[in-house]
Amino acid sequence: MAAVKAGEVEGLIRRGSDPRIPVVLLYGPDTGLVGDRAARLIAKWVADPDDPFALIRLDGDALAADPGRLVDEAGTVGLFGGTRTIWVKSGSRNYAPAVEAVLKAPGEGARIVVEAGDLGRSAPLRTLCEASPRALAMPCYPDDERTLADLIERTLQEEGLRIDRDARDLLVGSLGSDRRASLSEIGKLALYARGSGSVGVEDVEAIVSDVGASVLNALIDAAFAGRPAEAEREYRRFRHEGMDPSAMLGAALRHGLALLALRVDNPHGSASQLVANWRGLHFRRKALAETQLARWSAEGLRPAVAWLQEAVLACRRAEPDLAHAQAQAVFLRIAAQASRRRS
């Protein structure tokens, strides 16, 4: 069997995989990660990706219509010699027969990288590559904290930059699970810090759009942590600054739903355990998040979420002064409820 564990994929990509294995299948729900890994693997094999004789690009739908074409391309000798590389992009049709024909063909031809989507265990292309000694099937699942940290350091190093540990941790907590979006944010950061040699917390906070995505965090955290006086003070500050009450409630609703999802998935888990599994949480909010999860159960969060949902709708229909009064009342209600709850 040639199935690869998810944790082994990055190491294989760095090494360029075994040259004796001609077919590499990359699949998974994160198409950005699939594409990024395919491009990095090909860069290990092809000196000039723009050379049409060294790198052949094929569409999966075209191979589904003509399964023999992949065998023909793999058996063609390059104009200037050397092993050619074929990059197959997934389409909407089943092209497993084309890959099967290559795996059955004798001799060594081209090296083939196949991109695919989220393939189930019984998907023909996946089962074919996992069963063949001449193929590797590499799963590409959404990034976790470890792979994100590695991605950040590797990408910035390629730009001649190093990143402080605190800045890296901040950035990890601010990126999501989509590889393409993460690379975009890291790329912006690298451009901003170019020439400085290093990236610090201030650079991350200045550039990355998801870091501290809401300036309302202080208000939201105070409410869900059961601190009514602090919640009231923060609300007055935002109102004085002209903040839209619907925006405040919407941000609180998203936070409440995140808390509820964690509690539903693990109703008896400790607060620290749940926070450790909270993707995208700013590291500076983790202590307060633990306080909140220690105070709230799923049963308690459901009515709090309902209050916020009702208030969002009401505020959109109300005059500004009334909308602010309604929004403030909900924040204080949540804070009062949380102050009475204990783990």
C-alpha positions in Angstrom: 0.0 0.0 0.0 1.3 3.5 -0.8 -1.0 5.6 1.3 0.8 8.4 3.2 -0.1 9.7 6.6 -1.1 13.3 6.7 1.8 14.1 9.1 4.4 12.7 6.7 3.4 14.7 3.7 5.5 17.8 4.4 8.6 15.8 4.8 8.1 14.0 1.6 7.5 17.3 -0.2 10.7 18.7 1.1 12.7 15.7 0.0 11.0 15.6 -3.4 9.5 12.1 -2.8 11.1 8.9 -4.2 12.2 9.3 -7.8 11.4 5.6 -8.4 7.7 6.3 -7.8 6.4 7.9 -10.9 2.9 9.0 -9.8 2.0 11.3 -6.8 -1.6 12.0 -6.0 -2.4 15.0 -3.8 -5.9 15.2 -2.6 -8.0 16.9 0.1 -10.6 19.5 1.0 -8.1 22.4 1.0 -7.6 23.1 -2.7 -5.1 25.8 -1.8 -3.0 23.4 0.1 -3.2 20.8 -2.7 -2.1 23.3 -5.3 0.7 24.7 -3.1 2.1 21.2 -2.4 1.9 20.2 -6.0 3.8 23.4 -7.1 6.5 22.8 -4.5 6.9 19.2 -5.5 7.2 20.1 -9.1 9.8 22.8 -8.3 11.9 20.0 -6.9 11.8 18.1 -10.2 11.7 20.8 -12.8 14.4 23.4 -13.2 12.3 25.8 -15.3 8.5 25.4 -14.9 8.0 27.6 -17.9 9.7 25.1 -20.2 6.9 23.4 -22.1 9.2 20.4 -22.9 10.1 19.8 -19.3 6.6 20.4 -17.7 3.4 19.2 -19.4 0.1 20.5 -18.0 -3.0 18.4 -18.6 -6.6 18.8 -17.6 -8.4 15.9 -15.9 -11.5 16.3 -18.1 -9.4 15.9 -21.2 -7.9 12.7 -19.8 -11.3 11.4 -19.1 -12.2 11.8 -22.7 -8.9 10.3 -23.9 -7.5 8.0 -21.2 -4.6 6.9 -23.5 -3.2 10.4 -23.7 -1.5 10.2 -20.3 0.4 7.1 -21.3 1.4 8.7 -24.6 2.7 11.8 -22.8 4.5 9.8 -20.2 6.3 7.7 -22.8 7.4 10.6 -25.0 11.1 11.5 -24.7 11.8 15.2 -24.1 13.3 17.2 -26.9 16.5 17.8 -25.0 16.4 14.5 -23.1 15.8 14.0 -19.4 12.7 12.9 -17.5 9.6 15.0 -18.2 7.1 16.0 -15.5 3.3 16.0 -16.1 1.0 18.1 -13.9 -2.6 16.9 -14.0 -5.2 19.3 -12.7 -8.5 17.8 -11.5 -11.7 18.3 -13.5 -15.3 17.3 -13.0 -15.0 13.9 -14.7 -13.4 10.6 -13.7 -9.9 10.2 -15.2 -8.8 7.3 -12.9 -8.6 5.0 -16.0 -5.9 7.3 -17.5 -3.9 7.1 -14.3 -4.5 3.3 -14.1 -3.1 2.9 -17.6 0.1 4.7 -16.6 0.6 2.6 -13.5 0.3 -0.5 -15.6 2.6 0.7 -18.4 6.1 -0.9 -18.3 9.3 1.0 -17.9 10.1 4.4 -16.4 8.6 7.4 -18.1 7.7 10.8 -16.9 7.0 11.8 -13.3 3.3 12.7 -12.8 1.7 14.9 -10.2 -2.0 14.6 -9.9 -4.2 17.2 -8.1 -7.6 16.1 -6.8 -10.3 17.3 -4.5 -11.6 15.8 -1.3 -11.6 12.1 -2.2 -13.4 9.6 0.0 -11.9 6.2 0.9 -13.7 4.5 -1.9 -13.0 7.1 -4.6 -11.5 5.2 -7.6 -8.5 7.5 -8.0 -7.5 7.3 -4.3 -8.0 3.5 -4.0 -6.0 3.0 -7.2 -3.0 5.1 -6.0 -3.1 3.7 -2.5 -3.0 0.1 -3.9 -0.2 0.7 -6.4 3.5 0.4 -5.4 4.2 2.9 -8.2 2.1 5.7 -6.7 1.9 7.8 -3.6 -1.4 9.1 -2.3 -0.8 12.2 -0.1 -3.8 13.6 1.9 -3.9 17.4 2.2 -6.0 18.4 5.2 -6.5 21.9 6.6 -3.5 23.3 8.4 -3.2 22.9 12.2 -1.0 25.1 14.4 2.1 23.0 13.8 1.8 23.1 10.0 0.9 26.8 10.0 4.0 27.6 12.1 6.1 25.6 9.7 4.5 27.4 6.7 5.1 30.8 8.2 8.8 30.2 9.0 9.5 28.5 5.7 7.8 31.2 3.6 9.4 34.1 5.4 12.8 32.4 5.3 12.5 32.2 1.5 12.1 36.0 1.6 15.2 36.4 3.8 13.2 37.1 6.9 13.1 35.5 10.3 10.1 35.9 12.7 10.0 36.3 16.5 8.3 33.5 18.4 5.6 35.8 19.8 5.0 37.2 16.3 4.8 33.7 14.9 2.3 32.6 17.6 0.2 35.7 17.0 0.2 35.0 13.2 -0.7 31.3 13.7 -3.7 32.3 15.8 -4.8 34.7 13.2 -4.7 32.5 10.1 -7.5 30.2 9.1 -7.4 26.7 7.6 -7.3 27.7 3.9 -3.7 27.4 2.6 -4.2 29.9 -0.2 -5.6 32.6 2.1 -2.8 31.9 4.6 -0.1 32.3 1.9 -1.7 35.6 0.8 -1.5 37.0 4.3 2.1 35.8 4.9 3.0 37.3 1.5 1.7 40.7 2.5 3.6 40.5 5.7 6.8 39.6 3.9 6.4 42.5 1.5 5.8 44.9 4.4 8.9 43.6 6.3 11.2 43.3 3.3 14.7 44.6 4.0 14.2 44.6 7.8 15.6 41.1 8.4 13.0 40.1 11.0 9.3 40.2 11.7 7.9 41.3 15.1 4.5 41.5 16.7 4.0 45.0 15.6 4.5 44.0 12.0 1.9 41.3 12.3 -0.6 43.5 13.9 -0.1 46.2 11.3 -0.6 44.0 8.3 -2.5 40.8 8.8 -6.2 41.4 8.3 -7.5 38.7 10.6 -5.4 39.6 13.6 -7.6 41.1 16.2 -10.2 41.1 13.5 -12.7 42.9 15.7 -11.8 45.9 17.9 -14.9 44.8 19.8 -13.0 42.0 21.5 -12.7 43.8 24.8 -16.5 44.4 25.0 -17.4 40.8 23.9 -14.9 39.2 26.2 -16.1 41.3 29.2 -19.7 40.3 28.6 -19.1 36.6 28.1 -16.6 36.5 31.0 -19.2 37.9 33.4 -17.9 41.4 34.0 -20.9 43.7 33.8 -19.1 46.9 34.8 -16.4 46.4 32.3 -18.9 45.5 29.6 -20.9 48.7 30.3 -17.7 50.9 30.2 -16.6 49.3 26.9 -20.0 49.7 25.4 -20.2 53.4 26.2 -16.7 53.9 24.7 -17.7 52.3 21.4 -21.0 54.2 21.3 -19.1 57.4 21.8 -16.9 56.5 18.9 -19.9 56.1 16.7 -19.8 52.3 16.4 -22.9 50.7 14.8 -24.8 48.7 17.4 -25.6 46.0 14.8 -21.9 45.6 14.1 -21.3 45.1 17.8 -24.1 42.6 18.2 -23.0 40.8 15.0 -19.5 40.3 16.3 -20.8 39.1 19.7 -23.1 36.7 17.9 -20.2 35.1 16.0 -18.3 34.8 19.2 -21.2 33.2 21.0 -21.7 30.7 18.2 -18.0 29.8 18.3 -18.3 29.2 22.1 -21.5 27.1 21.5 -19.9 25.0 18.8 -16.9 24.1 21.1 -19.3 23.2 24.0 -21.5 21.1 21.8 -18.6 19.2 20.3 -17.1 18.5 23.8 -19.7 19.2 26.5 -17.5 17.8 29.3 -14.1 19.1 28.1 -12.0 21.4 30.3 -11.9 25.0 29.3 -8.1 24.8 28.6 -8.7 21.8 26.4 -11.4 23.6 24.4 -9.3 26.7 24.0 -6.4 24.6 22.7 -8.7 23.4 19.9 -10.0 26.9 19.1 -8.7 27.7 15.6 -8.1 31.3 14.8 -8.3 32.6 18.4 -5.9 35.4 19.1 -3.3 34.2 21.7 -3.9 37.2 23.8 -7.5 36.3 24.3 -6.9 32.7 25.4 -7.0 33.3 29.1 -10.3 35.2 28.9 -11.7 32.5 26.5 -10.9 29.9 29.2 -12.8 32.0 31.7 -15.8 32.1 29.4 -15.8 28.4 28.6 -15.5 27.6 32.3 -18.7 29.6 33.0 -20.8 28.6 30.0 -22.4 25.3 29.1 -24.1 24.6 25.8 -27.5 24.9 27.5 -26.6 28.3 28.9 -25.1 29.5 25.6 -28.2 28.7 23.4 -30.4 31.4 25.0 -27.6 33.9 25.0 -27.1 33.3 21.2 -30.9 33.7 20.7 -30.9 37.0 22.6 -28.1 38.2 20.3 -30.0 37.0 17.1 -33.2 38.8 18.2 -31.3 42.0 19.1 -29.5 42.1 15.7 -32.8 42.0 13.9 -34.4 44.5 16.3 -31.5 47.0 16.0 -31.7 47.0 12.2 -35.3 48.2 12.4 -34.9 50.7 15.2 -33.8 54.3 15.5 -30.2 54.8 16.5 -30.8 55.7 20.1 -33.2 52.8 20.6 -30.9 50.4 18.8 -28.1 51.4 21.2 -30.3 50.9 24.2 -31.3 47.4 23.0 -27.8 46.4 22.2 -26.4 47.6 25.5 -29.1 45.8 27.4 -28.2 42.5 25.7 -24.5 42.8 26.4 -25.3 43.6 30.1 -27.8 40.7 30.2 -25.1 38.3 29.0 -22.6 39.7 31.4 -25.0 39.4 34.3 -25.8 35.8 33.3 -22.1 34.9 33.0 -21.3 36.4 36.4 -23.7 34.0 38.0 -22.3 31.0 36.3 -19.3 29.0 37.6 -17.5 25.9 36.3 
